[in-house]
Amino acid sequence: MKLAGYSFPEDLYYDQNHYWAKLEGDLVTVGLTDYGQHLSGEIIHYQAPEPGSLVVQGKPFTSLEASKWVGQVYAPVSGTIVAVNAALVEDPSPINADPYGNGWLVKIKPSDLSELDNLLRVGTDEFKLWWENELSAAEEE
């Protein structure tokens, strides 16, 4: 689905920090949303976390750096990082160019799949309210 020109695939879960999560089998793939990459600008550095690291939903576990922003990457679910997109360390450009494809950041083996229920889904009232607030905040800047 396109909202204000930004892509939000309907099969994904979203957190309020502009990260997406996709359930693929028993793993959750995580990345920065299309709108998130727009807000941050061109990503110039991805600090890849170590596979095997434990993450907690809503807590930062690594960082991204752009020319106008350095920010934390927040875990959409708790669990263990089982894969990182190591190619992004050398060339982080897919985070901007293909945020829902080759720009994925990590894959997490979740410890509790019910945590996905805490995230936003396109088409829900919660998502609509969040998106309206995001657009209002952007207009005020």
Contact map, one row per residue, 1 for C-alpha under 8 A:
111000111100000000000000000000000000000000000000000000000000000000000000000000000000000000000000000000000000000000000000010000000000000000000
111111110000000000000000000000000000000000000000000000000000000000000000000000000000000000000000000000000000000000000000000000000000000000000
111111110000000000000000000000000000000000000000000000000000000000000000000000000000000000000000000000000000000000000000000000000000000000000
011111000000000000000000000000000000000000000000000000000000000000000000000000000000000000000000000000000000000000000000000000000000000000000
011111100000000000000000000000000000000000000000000000000000000000000000000000000000000000000000000000000000000000000000000000000000000000000
011111110000000000000000000000000110000000000000000000000000000000000000000000000000000000000000000000000000000000000000000000000000000000000
111011111000000000000000000000000110000000000000000000000000000000000000000000000000000000000000000000000000000000000000000000000000000000000
111001111101000000000000000000001100000000000000000000000000000000000000000000000000000000000000000000000000000000000000010000000000000000000
100000111111000000000000000000000000000000000000000000000000000000000000000000000000000000000000000000000000000000000000010000000000000000000
100000011111000000000000000000000000000000000000000000000000000000000000000000000000000000000000000000000000000000000000111000000000000000000
000000001111100000000100000000000000000000000000000000000000000000000000000000000000000000000000000000000000000000000000000000000000000000000
000000011111110000011110000000000000000000000000000000000000000000000000000000000000000000000000000000000000000000000000110000000000000000000
000000000011111000011100000000000000000000000000000000000000000000000000000000000000000000000000000000000000000000010011110000000000000000000
000000000001111101111000000000000000000000000000000000000000000000000000000100000000000000000000000000000000000000000011100000000000000000000
000000000000111111110000000000000000000000000000000000000000000000000000000100000000000000000000000000000000000000000011000000000000000000000
000000000000011111100000000000000000000000000000000000000000000000000000000000000000000000000000000000000000000000000001000000000100000000000
000000000000001111100000000000000001000000000000000000000000000000000000010000000000000000000000000000000000000000000000000000000000000000000
000000000000011111110000000000011011000000000000000000000000000000000000000000000000000000000000000000000000000000000000000000000000000000000
000000000000011111111000000001111001000000000000000000000000000000000000110100000000000000000000000000000000000000000000000000000000000000000
000000000001111001111100000001111000000000000000000000000000000000000000000100000000000000000000000000000000000000000000000000000000000000000
000000000001110000111110000111100000000000000000000000000000000000000000000100000000000000000000000000000000000000000000000000000000000000000
000000000011100000011111000111000000000000000000000000000000000000000000000000000000000000000000000000000000000000000000000000000000000000000
000000000001000000001111111110000000000000000000000000000000000000000000000000000000000000000000000000000000000000000000000000000000000000000
000000000000000000000111111110000000000000000000000000000000000000000000000000000000000000000000000000000000000000000000000000000000000000000
000000000000000000000011111000000000000000000000000000000000000000000000000000000000000000000000000000000000000000000000000000000000000000000
000000000000000000000011111100000000000000000000000000000000000000000000000000000000000000000000000000000000110000000000000000000000000000000
000000000000000000000011111110000000000000000000000000000000000000000000000000000000000000000000000000000011110000000000000000000000000000000
000000000000000000001111011111000000000000000000000000000000000000000000000000000000000000000000000000000011110000000000000000000000000000000
000000000000000000001111001111100000000000000000000000000000000000000000000000000000000000000000000000011111000000000000000000000000000000000
000000000000000000111100000111110000000000000000000000000000000000000000000100000000000000000000000000011111000000000000000000000000000000000
000000000000000000111000000011111000000000000000000000000000000000000000000000000000000000000010001100111100000000000000000000000000000000000
000000000000000001110000000001111101100000000000000000000000000000000000000000000000000000000010001100111000000000000000000000000000000000000
000000010000000001110000000000111111100000000000000000000000000000000000000000000000000000000000001100000000000000000000000000000000000000000
000001110000000000000000000000011111110000000000000000000000000000000000000000000000000000000001001100000000000000000000000000000000000000000
000001100000000001000000000000001111111000000000000000000000000000000000000000000000000000000000000000000000000000000000000000000000000000000
000000000000000011100000000000011111111100000000000000000000000000000000000000000000000000000000000000000000000000000000000000000000000000000
000000000000000000000000000000011111111111100000000000000000000000000000000000000000000000000011001000000000000000000000000000000000000000000
000000000000000000000000000000000111111111000000000000000000000000000000000000000000000000000001000000000000000000000000000000000000000000000
000000000000000000000000000000000011111110000000000000000000000000000000000000000000000000000000000000000000000000000000000000000000000000000
000000000000000000000000000000000001111111100000000000000000000001011000000000000000000000000000000000000000000000000000000000000000000000000
000000000000000000000000000000000000111111100000000000000000000001111000000000000000000000000001000000000000000000000000000000000000000000000
000000000000000000000000000000000000110111110000000000000000000001100000000000000000000000001001000000000000000000000000000000000000000000000
000000000000000000000000000000000000100111111100000000000000000111100000000000000000000000011011000000000000000000000000000000000000000000000
000000000000000000000000000000000000000001111100000000000000000111100000000000000000000000011000000000000000000000000000000000000000000000000
000000000000000000000000000000000000000000111110000000000000000111000000000000000000000010010000000000000000000000000000000000000000000000000
000000000000000000000000000000000000000000111111000000000000001110000000000000000000000110010000000000000000000000000000000000000000000000000
000000000000000000000000000000000000000000001111100000000000011100000000000000000000000010000000000000000000000000000000000000000000000000000
000000000000000000000000000000000000000000000111110000000000011000000000000000000001110010000000000000001000000000000000000000000000000000000
000000000000000000000000000000000000000000000011111010000000110000000000000000000001000000000000000000000000000000000000000000000000000000000
000000000000000000000000000000000000000000000001111110000000000000000000000000001001000000000000000000000000000000000000000000000000000000000
000000000000000000000000000000000000000000000000111110000000000000000000000000011111000000000000000000000000000000000000000000000000000000000
000000000000000000000000000000000000000000000000011111000000000000000000000000011100000000000000000000000000000000000000000000000000000000000
000000000000000000000000000000000000000000000000111111100000000000000000000000011000000000000000000000000000000000000000000000000000000000000
000000000000000000000000000000000000000000000000000111110000000000000000000001111000000000000000000000000000000000000000000000000000000000000
000000000000000000000000000000000000000000000000000011111011100000000000001011111000000000000000000000000000000000000000000000000000000000000
000000000000000000000000000000000000000000000000000001111111000000000000001011100000000000000000000000000000000000000000000000000000000000000
000000000000000000000000000000000000000000000000000000111110000000000000011111000000000000000000000000000000000000100000000000000000000000000
000000000000000000000000000000000000000000000000000000011111000000000000011110000000000000000000000000000000000000000000000000000000000000000
000000000000000000000000000000000000000000000000000000111111100000000000011000000000000000000000000000000000000000000000000000000000000000000
000000000000000000000000000000000000000000000000000000110111111000000001111000000000000000000000000000000000000000000000000000000000000000000
000000000000000000000000000000000000000000000000100000100011111000000001111000000000000000000000000000000000000000000000000000000000000000000
000000000000000000000000000000000000000000000011100000000001111100000001110000000000000000000000000000000000000000000000000000000000000000000
000000000000000000000000000000000000000000000111000000000001111110000111100000000000000000000000000000000000000000000000000000000000000000000
000000000000000000000000000000000000000000111110000000000000011111000111100000000000000000000000000000000000000000000000000000000000000000000
000000000000000000000000000000000000000000111100000000000000001111101110000000000000000000000000000000000000000000000000000000000000000000000
000000000000000000000000000000000000000111111000000000000000000111111100000000000000000000000000000000000000000000000000000000000000000000000
000000000000000000000000000000000000000011110000000000000000000011111000000000000000000000000000000000000000000000000000000000000000000000000
000000000000000000000000000000000000000110000000000000000000000001111100000000000000000000000000000000000000000000000000000000000000000000000
000000000000000000000000000000000000000110000000000000000000000011111110000000000000000000000000000000000000000000000000000000000000000000000
000000000000000000000000000000000000000000000000000000000000001111011111000000000000000000000000000000000000000000000000000000000000000000000
000000000000000000000000000000000000000000000000000000000000001110001111100000000000000000000000000000000000000000000000000000000000000000000
000000000000000000000000000000000000000000000000000000000001111100000111110000000000000000000000000000000000000000000000000000000000000000000
000000000000000000100000000000000000000000000000000000000001111100000011111000000000000000000000000000000000000000000000000000000000000000000
000000000000000010100000000000000000000000000000000000001111110000000001111100000000000000000000000000000000000000000000000000000000000000000
000000000000000000000000000000000000000000000000000000111111100000000000111111000000000000000000000000000000000000000000000000000000000000000
000000000000011000111000000001000000000000000000000000001100000000000000011111000000000000000000000000000000000000010010000000000000000000000
000000000000000000000000000000000000000000000000000000111100000000000000001111100000000000000000000000000001011110110000000000000000000000000
000000000000000000000000000000000000000000000000000001111000000000000000001111110000000000000000000000000000011100100000000000000000000000000
000000000000000000000000000000000000000000000000000001110000000000000000000011111000000000000000000000000001111100000000000000000000000000000
000000000000000000000000000000000000000000000000001111100000000000000000000001111100000000000000000000000001111000000000000000000000000000000
000000000000000000000000000000000000000000000000011111100000000000000000000000111111000000000000000000000111100000000000000000000000000000000
000000000000000000000000000000000000000000000000001100000000000000000000000000011111000000000000000000000111100000000000000000000000000000000
000000000000000000000000000000000000000000000000001000000000000000000000000000001111100000000000000000000111000000000000000000000000000000000
000000000000000000000000000000000000000000000001111000000000000000000000000000001111110000000000000000001110000000000000000000000000000000000
000000000000000000000000000000000000000000000001000000000000000000000000000000000011111110000000000000111100000000000000000000000000000000000
000000000000000000000000000000000000000000000001000000000000000000000000000000000001111111000000000000000000000000000000000000000000000000000
000000000000000000000000000000000000000000000000000000000000000000000000000000000000111111110000000000000000000000000000000000000000000000000
000000000000000000000000000000000000000000000100000000000000000000000000000000000000111111111110000000101000000000000000000000000000000000000
000000000000000000000000000000000000000000001111000000000000000000000000000000000000111111110000000000000000000000000000000000000000000000000
000000000000000000000000000000000000000000000000000000000000000000000000000000000000011111110000000000000000000000000000000000000000000000000
000000000000000000000000000000000000000000000000000000000000000000000000000000000000001111111100000000000000000000000000000000000000000000000
000000000000000000000000000000000000000000111100000000000000000000000000000000000000001111111111000000100000000000000000000000000000000000000
000000000000000000000000000000000000000001110000000000000000000000000000000000000000000100111111100000100000000000000000000000000000000000000
000000000000000000000000000000000000000000000000000000000000000000000000000000000000000100111111111001100000000000000000000000000000000000000
000000000000000000000000000000110000100000100000000000000000000000000000000000000000000100011111111001110000000000000000000000000000000000000
000000000000000000000000000000000100110011100000000000000000000000000000000000000000000000011111111000100000000000000000000000000000000000000
000000000000000000000000000000000000000000000000000000000000000000000000000000000000000000001111111000100000000000000000000000000000000000000
000000000000000000000000000000000000000000000000000000000000000000000000000000000000000000000111111111100000000000000000000000000000000000000
000000000000000000000000000000111100100000000000000000000000000000000000000000000000000000000111111111110000000000000000000000000000000000000
000000000000000000000000000000111100000000000000000000000000000000000000000000000000000000000000011111110000000000000000000000000000000000000
000000000000000000000000000000000000000000000000000000000000000000000000000000000000000000000000011111110000000000000000000000000000000000000
000000000000000000000000000000000000000000000000000000000000000000000000000000000000000000000110011111110000000000000000000000000000000000000
000000000000000000000000000000110000000000000000000000000000000000000000000000000000100100011111111111111000000000000000000000000000000000000
000000000000000000000000000011110000000000000000000000000000000000000000000000000000100000000010001111111100000000000000000000000000000000000
000000000000000000000000000011110000000000000001000000000000000000000000000000000001100100000000000000111110000000000000000000000000000000000
000000000000000000000000000011100000000000000000000000000000000000000000000000001111100000000000000000011111000000000000000000000000000000000
000000000000000000000000001111000000000000000000000000000000000000000000000000001111000000000000000000001111100000000000000000000000000000000
000000000000000000000000001111000000000000000000000000000000000000000000000010111110000000000000000000000111110000000000000000000000000000000
000000000000000000000000011100000000000000000000000000000000000000000000000000111100000000000000000000000011111000000000000000000000000000000
000000000000000000000000011100000000000000000000000000000000000000000000000011110000000000000000000000000001111110000000000000000000000000000
000000000000000000000000000000000000000000000000000000000000000000000000000011110000000000000000000000000000111110000000000000000000000000000
000000000000000000000000000000000000000000000000000000000000000000000000000011100000000000000000000000000000011111100000000000000000000000000
000000000000000000000000000000000000000000000000000000000000000000000000000010000000000000000000000000000000011111110000000000000000000000000
000000000000000000000000000000000000000000000000000000000000000000000000000000000000000000000000000000000000000111111100000000000000000000000
000000000000000000000000000000000000000000000000000000001000000000000000000011000000000000000000000000000000000111111110000000000000000000000
000000000000100000000000000000000000000000000000000000000000000000000000000110000000000000000000000000000000000011111110000000000000000000000
000000000000000000000000000000000000000000000000000000000000000000000000000000000000000000000000000000000000000001111111000000000000000000000
000000000000000000000000000000000000000000000000000000000000000000000000000000000000000000000000000000000000000001111111000000000000000000000
000000000000111000000000000000000000000000000000000000000000000000000000000100000000000000000000000000000000000000111111100000000000000000000
000000000000111100000000000000000000000000000000000000000000000000000000000000000000000000000000000000000000000000001111110101100000000000000
000000000101110000000000000000000000000000000000000000000000000000000000000000000000000000000000000000000000000000000011111101100000000000000
100000011101100000000000000000000000000000000000000000000000000000000000000000000000000000000000000000000000000000000001111100110000000000000
000000000100000000000000000000000000000000000000000000000000000000000000000000000000000000000000000000000000000000000000111110110000000000000
000000000000000000000000000000000000000000000000000000000000000000000000000000000000000000000000000000000000000000000001111111110000000000000
000000000000000000000000000000000000000000000000000000000000000000000000000000000000000000000000000000000000000000000000001111111000000000000
000000000000000000000000000000000000000000000000000000000000000000000000000000000000000000000000000000000000000000000001100111111100000000000
000000000000000000000000000000000000000000000000000000000000000000000000000000000000000000000000000000000000000000000001111111111110000000000
000000000000000000000000000000000000000000000000000000000000000000000000000000000000000000000000000000000000000000000000011111111111000000000
000000000000000000000000000000000000000000000000000000000000000000000000000000000000000000000000000000000000000000000000000011111111100000000
000000000000000100000000000000000000000000000000000000000000000000000000000000000000000000000000000000000000000000000000000001111111110000000
000000000000000000000000000000000000000000000000000000000000000000000000000000000000000000000000000000000000000000000000000000111111111000000
000000000000000000000000000000000000000000000000000000000000000000000000000000000000000000000000000000000000000000000000000000011111111100000
000000000000000000000000000000000000000000000000000000000000000000000000000000000000000000000000000000000000000000000000000000001111111110000
000000000000000000000000000000000000000000000000000000000000000000000000000000000000000000000000000000000000000000000000000000000111111111000
000000000000000000000000000000000000000000000000000000000000000000000000000000000000000000000000000000000000000000000000000000000011111111100
000000000000000000000000000000000000000000000000000000000000000000000000000000000000000000000000000000000000000000000000000000000001111111110
000000000000000000000000000000000000000000000000000000000000000000000000000000000000000000000000000000000000000000000000000000000000111111111
000000000000000000000000000000000000000000000000000000000000000000000000000000000000000000000000000000000000000000000000000000000000011111111
000000000000000000000000000000000000000000000000000000000000000000000000000000000000000000000000000000000000000000000000000000000000001111111
000000000000000000000000000000000000000000000000000000000000000000000000000000000000000000000000000000000000000000000000000000000000000111111
000000000000000000000000000000000000000000000000000000000000000000000000000000000000000000000000000000000000000000000000000000000000000011111
